[in-house]
Structures are given as structure tokens and as C-alpha cells.
Amino acid sequence: MPYATDRLIHDADAHIMETPDWLTPYLDPAIAGRVDRHDLVGGVGGAGTAGEEQFFARAAERQADPGYRSQDEELITIRKNWDAPGSWIAADRPAALDHLGFASQLVFNTFDSAYLEELEHGDDLDLVDGVTRAHNRAMVDFCSVDRRLLPTCYVPLAEFDRAAAMATEAVELGAAALLVASSCPQEHSPSHLGLDPVWAAAADAGIPIVFHVGGGGQLLDKTYFRNGLPIPPDFHGGAENFRSVDYMAIPGPPMQTLATMLFDGVFERFPSLKVGVIEQGAIWVPGWMRQMESAFDAFARHEDRLQGLSLRPSEYVQRQIRVTPYPTEDVGWIAAQGCEDVLLFSSDYPHVEGGRRPIERFERSLGDASAEVRDKFYAHNFVDLMGRAIDVLDPATVPA
């Protein structure tokens, strides 16, 4: 029996677990010799370390064991990372999606966003374009096994003409969403007019721009951990992922980048553009909207850019921005703060952070929320975000 059985659910955050050589077949020859294989998978604390490669090797042995695989359906929300069915073997992902019972999944990489963001803030734009193309080819290829898998393709924003060309290329390749870093580009604002062709490419194609955790650069000065205490373990039992102090910094880059784009008129110029903020929580959204309202009232008399906006900041958010809460957040409270059209369900499959019973945890916090609020959270808001990218899905799974 599938995990989700009693309602229509679209999953706004799911992942591929990259293997040590996963991008190698997709690299152009001119780039392949310039890329360290460790950088391609977990150059920032991921599978590129020797220990993680050994862990993957053991997981691959388990995946080849018929006895182990006989429990795929029963343990679909229990087995995580490389142990999860369909996490890195594309042919197994449709069955995994059947076991989960979700109508679709928006699919992201696991390790490479941080590496791509790091390259984008360097000086070798040929290298970042080459790795980006390999990443995008690999994502689309993996998702091609099932139309319910919706691939995200990366677009570096470091240089205007290159960004426009990569956005067009990604759309033509089959991207269901354009993934960009939420950190500020090195030489210009993310709201710069020179990036309008990127937003236009997404809007014209009817697909969203998405931010994802890992694309915000160094979220926190590591000096915060020089506190005389042992470094606490993360979700994985190590010390290389997010902990409580890191967690507090996660919303910072999307909050600043989206506010800058909003005040500088990106959402005014592109009223059909949708943006998804994925795996960066949502508890911050109500206060952030109020802060932008306060800024608007404080500065509108003196700033032409604010006078040129036809909506209040919160109205742009409600119209164009969609956000995934963490399962530990109070989704019912967030929805009641004017955000019922903003929130998206996500499982984070196959990552540990998504938990073993995400639906049950969200249901507890939704409490006495109406059926309409629940329908928006689990399906309708996702359909609104994804636009024409979901045209490939079974019409029965796409609510009007």
C-alpha cells in the first residue's frame, strides 16, 4: 500500500543522491579533465570524501541484494540517502514514486548546488558553464524515466549574456524549473536589469525559478562554532551538515534576494513569474512580509522604484512566491498569517531531514485548518507554482 493514500499530493522537494561518477558521462571533453571527481559529488562535505565513497559502495551492495530490495515498499519512508529505492538508480525511481503515492516530485541534486554556487562566485566562467551543462543533462536524463519526475536545471547568474543563454538552453533541454543561487552574484544585484532575460525565459516557458538550500553560499561565519564546546552532530551523526545554529541562518539569503527583486520591480515587470523557495523553511515568511510592508511605508515617499510598484509587498508574495515549510514548523499558524496560498508540501525524499512520516507531522500542525487550506498545501499551490511544467502529468492529478 502506498504511503499516501487518502489525498492528492505533489512533492515540491525531492532529490537524486549523486554517485561519485554521476556527472562524468555528461561532461564535455574540454571540461572533463579540469574537474576533480570529488568536487562533482560533495565537494562541500558530501560524497566526495573517502568515507562517503565507502558508504556509497556498501549501499550499492545492498541495492543489488534481492532480499534487501524486497522491502522497498514497506520501508519506503524509512530507508534514506543511497539506501532509498530510486535515490540514484533512475530505473527504480518510478516504483519508489508509486510506493510513496505522490502525483509528482520536483527533483533537485543533493550535493552539487553548493559546488555550482562556489564556481559561480569564482573567475572561471567557462568551467561553471561546463559543469552546469553536465548537471542539467544528468538531471533531465534521470527524470526522463517517468513524466512524474520534474527536473530542475541550474542557471548561473554571474554574467548576463551567459545567464540568458543558459536559461534558454535549460528550457529547451526540458527543465521543469530553473534553479538559481539565492546568494548575491559577485558583480551585480540579482535584481539587475541585465538578468531580465532569465526571468523572461522562465515566465515565457511557464515554469518557475527556484531557490534551494545549499545555494546561499556560506550561511554562517564558522567562528560561531568556536565556543569552547564540542561540535554537536548533525542529522547524519556527523558534523558536516546543518545544526541548530546553522538552521537559524538558512532563510537569510532568500529573504534578502527576494526582497531586493521585489523592491527593484522584477515581479512588477514579470507578473506571471513564479518563484519557489525550497527546503529553507517557511516560519519566517509572515514576519518577512510585515518587514517589507514596513520598509515600503518608510521609503515609498523617497524611492521612485517603490512608487512604481502597483501592489503591496505582501500581495506580490501571495501572487508569485511559494515556500516549503519544514515538518517541524507550525504550518497551520503560517497559513493563518495570510500565507495559505504560499505553502507547499515537501518530503525531501530520500534525505534524512524529511523525516519518516512527513504527512503525519504536517497534519498535526495543520490542526483544524479547512479542507481548502489542506488542498492548497498538498496540491493546488504546487500546480500554481509549476505552471506549464506539469502539462506532462496525468490530468487527473492536476486540480483546476
VEXGUTOR-531342 format. One line per field, with one value per residue (C-alpha): residue number from 0; chain; x, y, z. Coordinates in steps of 0.2 Angstrom, whole numbers, padded with zeros to 4 digits. Last residue first. Layout:
BEGIN
resi = c(NUM/...) $
chain = c(A/...) $
x = c(X/...) $
y = c(Y/...) $
z = c(Z/...) $
//
This chain:
BEGIN
resi = c(399/398/397/396/395/394/393/392/391/390/389/388/387/386/385/384/383/382/381/380/379/378/377/376/375/374/373/372/371/370/369/368/367/366/365/364/363/362/361/360/359/358/357/356/355/354/353/352/351/350/349/348/347/346/345/344/343/342/341/340/339/338/337/336/335/334/333/332/331/330/329/328/327/326/325/324/323/322/321/320/319/318/317/316/315/314/313/312/311/310/309/308/307/306/305/304/303/302/301/300/299/298/297/296/295/294/293/292/291/290/289/288/287/286/285/284/283/282/281/280/279/278/277/276/275/274/273/272/271/270/269/268/267/266/265/264/263/262/261/260/259/258/257/256/255/254/253/252/251/250/249/248/247/246/245/244/243/242/241/240/239/238/237/236/235/234/233/232/231/230/229/228/227/226/225/224/223/222/221/220/219/218/217/216/215/214/213/212/211/210/209/208/207/206/205/204/203/202/201/200/199/198/197/196/195/194/193/192/191/190/189/188/187/186/185/184/183/182/181/180/179/178/177/176/175/174/173/172/171/170/169/168/167/166/165/164/163/162/161/160/159/158/157/156/155/154/153/152/151/150/149/148/147/146/145/144/143/142/141/140/139/138/137/136/135/134/133/132/131/130/129/128/127/126/125/124/123/122/121/120/119/118/117/116/115/114/113/112/111/110/109/108/107/106/105/104/103/102/101/100/99/98/97/96/95/94/93/92/91/90/89/88/87/86/85/84/83/82/81/80/79/78/77/76/75/74/73/72/71/70/69/68/67/66/65/64/63/62/61/60/59/58/57/56/55/54/53/52/51/50/49/48/47/46/45/44/43/42/41/40/39/38/37/36/35/34/33/32/31/30/29/28/27/26/25/24/23/22/21/20/19/18/17/16/15/14/13/12/11/10/9/8/7/6/5/4/3/2/1/0) $
chain = c(A/A/A/A/A/A/A/A/A/A/A/A/A/A/A/A/A/A/A/A/A/A/A/A/A/A/A/A/A/A/A/A/A/A/A/A/A/A/A/A/A/A/A/A/A/A/A/A/A/A/A/A/A/A/A/A/A/A/A/A/A/A/A/A/A/A/A/A/A/A/A/A/A/A/A/A/A/A/A/A/A/A/A/A/A/A/A/A/A/A/A/A/A/A/A/A/A/A/A/A/A/A/A/A/A/A/A/A/A/A/A/A/A/A/A/A/A/A/A/A/A/A/A/A/A/A/A/A/A/A/A/A/A/A/A/A/A/A/A/A/A/A/A/A/A/A/A/A/A/A/A/A/A/A/A/A/A/A/A/A/A/A/A/A/A/A/A/A/A/A/A/A/A/A/A/A/A/A/A/A/A/A/A/A/A/A/A/A/A/A/A/A/A/A/A/A/A/A/A/A/A/A/A/A/A/A/A/A/A/A/A/A/A/A/A/A/A/A/A/A/A/A/A/A/A/A/A/A/A/A/A/A/A/A/A/A/A/A/A/A/A/A/A/A/A/A/A/A/A/A/A/A/A/A/A/A/A/A/A/A/A/A/A/A/A/A/A/A/A/A/A/A/A/A/A/A/A/A/A/A/A/A/A/A/A/A/A/A/A/A/A/A/A/A/A/A/A/A/A/A/A/A/A/A/A/A/A/A/A/A/A/A/A/A/A/A/A/A/A/A/A/A/A/A/A/A/A/A/A/A/A/A/A/A/A/A/A/A/A/A/A/A/A/A/A/A/A/A/A/A/A/A/A/A/A/A/A/A/A/A/A/A/A/A/A/A/A/A/A/A/A/A/A/A/A/A/A/A/A/A/A/A/A/A/A/A/A/A/A/A/A/A/A/A/A/A/A/A/A/A) $
x = c(-0041/-0033/-0019/-0018/-0032/-0024/-0010/0006/0016/0007/0015/0029/0016/0013/0024/0019/0000/0001/0011/-0001/-0015/-0008/-0004/-0004/-0019/-0029/-0026/-0031/-0047/-0051/-0050/-0037/-0042/-0024/-0012/0002/-0003/-0006/0012/0019/0008/0012/0031/0032/0050/0058/0062/0079/0085/0085/0076/0065/0064/0045/0038/0021/0019/0014/0011/-0008/-0012/0000/-0010/-0005/-0017/-0006/0009/-0001/-0007/0010/0018/0036/0044/0040/0050/0039/0041/0038/0029/0031/0021/0004/0005/0022/0017/0002/0013/0024/0010/0005/0007/0025/0032/0032/0044/0057/0055/0061/0058/0039/0040/0053/0045/0029/0038/0050/0036/0027/0044/0045/0027/0031/0047/0037/0024/0038/0050/0041/0043/0058/0073/0070/0063/0059/0049/0047/0033/0034/0017/0019/0036/0040/0031/0039/0056/0052/0068/0058/0053/0070/0078/0065/0068/0087/0086/0074/0082/0099/0094/0082/0096/0104/0094/0097/0116/0114/0103/0114/0116/0128/0146/0147/0142/0128/0118/0106/0120/0132/0136/0153/0161/0161/0174/0163/0172/0156/0151/0168/0161/0153/0136/0127/0142/0134/0115/0113/0114/0096/0086/0080/0068/0063/0046/0040/0028/0040/0038/0040/0055/0064/0058/0066/0082/0081/0078/0096/0103/0090/0099/0088/0101/0112/0129/0147/0148/0131/0120/0116/0100/0108/0097/0087/0076/0061/0053/0069/0067/0083/0075/0071/0089/0096/0086/0092/0110/0109/0102/0114/0129/0123/0121/0137/0137/0119/0122/0107/0104/0091/0077/0069/0051/0048/0030/0035/0045/0061/0066/0070/0087/0091/0085/0095/0111/0109/0107/0122/0133/0128/0132/0149/0153/0146/0155/0171/0169/0165/0182/0183/0174/0157/0149/0161/0155/0137/0140/0149/0135/0121/0131/0127/0109/0103/0085/0068/0051/0041/0024/0007/0014/0009/0026/0026/0022/0036/0048/0042/0045/0063/0070/0075/0084/0096/0102/0088/0077/0075/0082/0099/0109/0100/0087/0077/0062/0050/0049/0052/0037/0038/0057/0056/0060/0075/0085/0081/0085/0103/0110/0104/0113/0129/0127/0124/0141/0150/0141/0147/0165/0163/0157/0172/0184/0176/0167/0151/0147/0156/0157/0165/0150/0149/0157/0171/0177/0178/0190/0185/0198/0200/0181/0179/0185/0178/0161/0154/0139/0147/0156/0142/0137/0155/0154/0136/0123/0108/0094/0082/0064/0056/0039/0030/0013/-0001/-0019/-0027/-0031/-0017/0000/0012/0007/0000) $
y = c(0116/0101/0092/0074/0068/0077/0064/0074/0081/0098/0100/0111/0123/0131/0124/0136/0136/0117/0117/0128/0117/0100/0097/0115/0121/0105/0107/0125/0121/0106/0119/0120/0112/0105/0109/0106/0088/0085/0092/0079/0065/0069/0069/0052/0046/0063/0075/0079/0061/0064/0052/0061/0079/0076/0093/0101/0119/0135/0152/0152/0149/0163/0177/0173/0158/0148/0151/0145/0129/0125/0126/0121/0104/0097/0111/0123/0124/0141/0149/0166/0174/0181/0179/0187/0201/0205/0205/0219/0230/0230/0243/0246/0261/0271/0259/0261/0280/0280/0294/0293/0274/0273/0270/0263/0250/0246/0242/0231/0223/0219/0213/0201/0195/0192/0181/0172/0167/0151/0145/0134/0134/0117/0125/0144/0143/0158/0161/0174/0179/0197/0199/0218/0220/0204/0211/0228/0233/0232/0214/0208/0215/0207/0191/0191/0197/0184/0170/0173/0174/0159/0147/0157/0150/0132/0135/0137/0122/0110/0109/0096/0092/0087/0068/0059/0061/0074/0084/0080/0094/0102/0100/0116/0130/0142/0142/0137/0155/0157/0147/0163/0157/0154/0151/0152/0153/0139/0124/0126/0128/0143/0140/0150/0144/0137/0145/0145/0164/0166/0156/0164/0181/0179/0174/0188/0201/0197/0213/0223/0219/0212/0198/0213/0214/0208/0193/0186/0188/0171/0163/0153/0149/0133/0135/0124/0110/0109/0101/0104/0118/0127/0123/0131/0147/0149/0145/0158/0172/0168/0168/0185/0192/0186/0178/0172/0153/0144/0126/0114/0107/0091/0086/0067/0062/0060/0045/0038/0055/0061/0054/0061/0079/0079/0072/0085/0099/0094/0092/0109/0117/0109/0117/0134/0134/0130/0143/0156/0154/0169/0162/0166/0154/0140/0141/0141/0126/0117/0121/0116/0100/0089/0083/0087/0093/0084/0092/0076/0071/0063/0056/0038/0035/0017/0023/0036/0022/0011/0026/0029/0011/0014/0030/0021/0035/0038/0026/0015/0023/0016/0029/0043/0036/0020/0023/0032/0017/0004/-0007/-0003/-0007/-0022/-0035/-0024/-0031/-0049/-0045/-0039/-0026/-0011/-0018/-0019/-0001/0005/-0003/0007/0023/0022/0019/0034/0044/0039/0045/0062/0066/0060/0077/0090/0104/0095/0083/0075/0084/0091/0074/0070/0084/0094/0101/0085/0084/0102/0101/0083/0089/0082/0071/0054/0060/0068/0053/0047/0048/0044/0058/0055/0062/0073/0078/0094/0100/0084/0084/0076/0071/0063/0047/0035/0042/0029/0017/0000) $
z = c(-0058/-0050/-0059/-0054/-0065/-0080/-0079/-0079/-0095/-0093/-0076/-0082/-0089/-0072/-0059/-0045/-0047/-0048/-0032/-0023/-0028/-0022/-0003/0004/-0007/-0003/0015/0016/0006/0018/0032/0046/0062/0066/0052/0064/0067/0048/0044/0056/0049/0031/0035/0042/0042/0042/0028/0036/0032/0014/0001/-0001/0005/0008/0003/0004/-0002/0007/-0002/-0005/0014/0018/0026/0044/0045/0034/0045/0060/0052/0046/0063/0059/0062/0045/0037/0027/0008/0000/-0015/-0021/-0035/-0030/-0011/-0011/-0023/-0012/0003/-0005/-0009/-0027/-0042/-0039/-0047/-0031/-0024/-0038/-0037/-0019/-0007/-0002/-0003/0010/0027/0020/0009/0023/0035/0022/0019/0037/0038/0023/0032/0048/0039/0029/0043/0048/0030/0029/0018/0009/-0007/-0010/-0026/-0038/-0050/-0065/-0072/-0066/-0074/-0074/-0057/-0050/-0055/-0049/-0039/-0022/-0027/-0033/-0017/-0006/-0015/-0013/0005/0011/0000/0008/0026/0027/0032/0045/0060/0054/0055/0074/0076/0066/0047/0039/0041/0059/0058/0065/0049/0057/0063/0077/0090/0089/0106/0117/0119/0108/0091/0082/0079/0071/0056/0049/0044/0028/0017/0000/-0002/-0015/-0002/0002/-0014/-0024/-0038/-0054/-0061/-0077/-0090/-0104/-0106/-0087/-0086/-0101/-0096/-0078/-0087/-0100/-0085/-0079/-0086/-0077/-0061/-0047/-0043/-0039/-0048/-0048/-0037/-0038/-0022/-0014/-0018/-0031/-0046/-0051/-0067/-0066/-0076/-0087/-0104/-0113/-0122/-0106/-0100/-0116/-0114/-0096/-0101/-0115/-0103/-0089/-0102/-0108/-0091/-0082/-0064/-0064/-0065/-0071/-0064/-0071/-0060/-0066/-0064/-0061/-0064/-0083/-0078/-0084/-0091/-0074/-0074/-0091/-0086/-0071/-0080/-0094/-0082/-0071/-0087/-0093/-0076/-0075/-0092/-0088/-0072/-0080/-0094/-0081/-0072/-0060/-0045/-0037/-0050/-0045/-0027/-0032/-0043/-0029/-0016/-0029/-0032/-0017/-0017/-0034/-0036/-0042/-0041/-0037/-0045/-0040/-0024/-0018/-0009/-0016/-0033/-0033/-0027/-0042/-0054/-0046/-0049/-0067/-0061/-0049/-0038/-0025/-0034/-0018/-0003/0003/-0006/0006/0017/0021/0032/0021/0008/0021/0016/-0002/-0004/0007/-0006/-0011/0004/-0002/-0020/-0015/-0028/-0018/-0003/-0012/-0019/-0001/0004/-0010/-0006/0012/0005/-0006/0010/0020/0005/0004/-0012/-0005/0004/0014/0002/-0014/-0011/-0028/-0043/-0032/-0028/-0047/-0049/-0064/-0077/-0087/-0090/-0096/-0114/-0116/-0112/-0096/-0096/-0094/-0078/-0070/-0059/-0055/-0036/-0035/-0034/-0022/-0033/-0023/-0019/-0014/-0020/-0018/-0026/-0015/-0020/-0004/0005/0001/0004/0010/-0004/0000) $
//
